[in-house]
Amino acid sequence: MFYFIIFILLSAVGFLLFLQNSQAIALNILLWRIENISLSIVILTVFVAGFVFGFLIMSYFKIKDHFSIKSLKQEINELKRQISQKSLPLQ
């Protein structure tokens, strides 16, 4: 729920920036030059790109953690099996 509230607040800030920055600008990206593009479109594009990049990074770590947890659970089950074969009491 906390992240949802943060998302809503950041979306509201992005929307306000979008509304208040409608002037046309020239955009230079390395060797390209784009004339008469709305600043609000640039802001919105960067905002969405940042969101997607953050989501991809978060997804990578979530997947990595999932496989790590799965591996550790398998190791725990194997150790429990070994203990039960030696008939030692579990604590």
FENMOHU-V571169 format. One record per residue. N is the residue number from 1. RES is the residue in three letters. PHI is phi in radians with two decimals (NA if undefined). PSI is psi in whole degrees, -180 to 180 (* if undefined). NEAR is the number of other C-alpha atoms within 8 Angstrom. Layout:
N | RES | PHI | PSI | NEAR
N | RES | PHI | PSI | NEAR
This chain:
1 | MET | NA | -37 | 4
2 | PHE | -1.05 | -45 | 5
3 | TYR | -1.18 | -32 | 6
4 | PHE | -1.13 | -42 | 7
5 | ILE | -1.12 | -43 | 8
6 | ILE | -1.07 | -42 | 8
7 | PHE | -1.06 | -44 | 8
8 | ILE | -1.11 | -44 | 8
9 | LEU | -1.11 | -45 | 8
10 | LEU | -1.15 | -36 | 8
11 | SER | -1.13 | -41 | 8
12 | ALA | -1.12 | -43 | 8
13 | VAL | -1.11 | -44 | 8
14 | GLY | -1.07 | -41 | 11
15 | PHE | -1.15 | -41 | 8
16 | LEU | -1.11 | -42 | 8
17 | LEU | -1.09 | -39 | 10
18 | PHE | -1.06 | -43 | 13
19 | LEU | -1.24 | -35 | 8
20 | GLN | -1.61 | -4 | 7
21 | ASN | -2.17 | 75 | 9
22 | SER | -1.81 | 3 | 9
23 | GLN | -1.23 | 153 | 7
24 | ALA | -1.43 | 140 | 8
25 | ILE | -2.34 | 168 | 9
26 | ALA | -1.83 | 129 | 9
27 | LEU | -1.94 | 124 | 8
28 | ASN | -1.90 | 120 | 8
29 | ILE | -2.19 | 106 | 6
30 | LEU | 0.88 | -104 | 4
31 | LEU | -1.74 | -5 | 5
32 | TRP | -1.67 | 149 | 6
33 | ARG | -2.33 | 123 | 8
34 | ILE | -1.95 | 121 | 8
35 | GLU | -1.65 | 150 | 7
36 | ASN | 0.89 | 52 | 7
37 | ILE | -1.86 | 141 | 11
38 | SER | -1.21 | 134 | 11
39 | LEU | -1.07 | -33 | 12
40 | SER | -1.13 | -35 | 13
41 | ILE | -1.16 | -41 | 9
42 | VAL | -1.11 | -46 | 9
43 | ILE | -1.08 | -45 | 11
44 | LEU | -1.10 | -41 | 10
45 | THR | -1.11 | -44 | 8
46 | VAL | -1.16 | -40 | 8
47 | PHE | -1.08 | -47 | 9
48 | VAL | -1.17 | -41 | 8
49 | ALA | -1.09 | -41 | 8
50 | GLY | -1.12 | -40 | 8
51 | PHE | -1.10 | -47 | 8
52 | VAL | -1.13 | -44 | 8
53 | PHE | -1.07 | -46 | 8
54 | GLY | -1.09 | -40 | 8
55 | PHE | -1.11 | -42 | 8
56 | LEU | -1.14 | -42 | 8
57 | ILE | -1.12 | -45 | 8
58 | MET | -1.08 | -42 | 8
59 | SER | -1.08 | -41 | 8
60 | TYR | -1.01 | -48 | 8
61 | PHE | -1.21 | -35 | 8
62 | LYS | -1.12 | -44 | 8
63 | ILE | -1.14 | -42 | 8
64 | LYS | -1.06 | -45 | 8
65 | ASP | -1.12 | -39 | 8
66 | HIS | -1.04 | -47 | 8
67 | PHE | -1.21 | -34 | 8
68 | SER | -1.12 | -45 | 8
69 | ILE | -1.12 | -41 | 8
70 | LYS | -1.08 | -43 | 8
71 | SER | -1.11 | -42 | 8
72 | LEU | -1.17 | -38 | 8
73 | LYS | -1.12 | -40 | 8
74 | GLN | -1.12 | -39 | 8
75 | GLU | -1.14 | -41 | 8
76 | ILE | -1.09 | -45 | 8
77 | ASN | -1.10 | -39 | 8
78 | GLU | -1.13 | -42 | 8
79 | LEU | -1.14 | -39 | 8
80 | LYS | -1.10 | -40 | 8
81 | ARG | -1.10 | -43 | 8
82 | GLN | -1.12 | -40 | 8
83 | ILE | -1.15 | -42 | 11
84 | SER | -1.18 | -30 | 9
85 | GLN | -1.22 | -30 | 7
86 | LYS | -1.55 | 2 | 6
87 | SER | 0.90 | 45 | 6
88 | LEU | -1.68 | 142 | 7
89 | PRO | -1.23 | 140 | 6
90 | LEU | -1.41 | 147 | 4
91 | GLN | -1.74 | * | 2
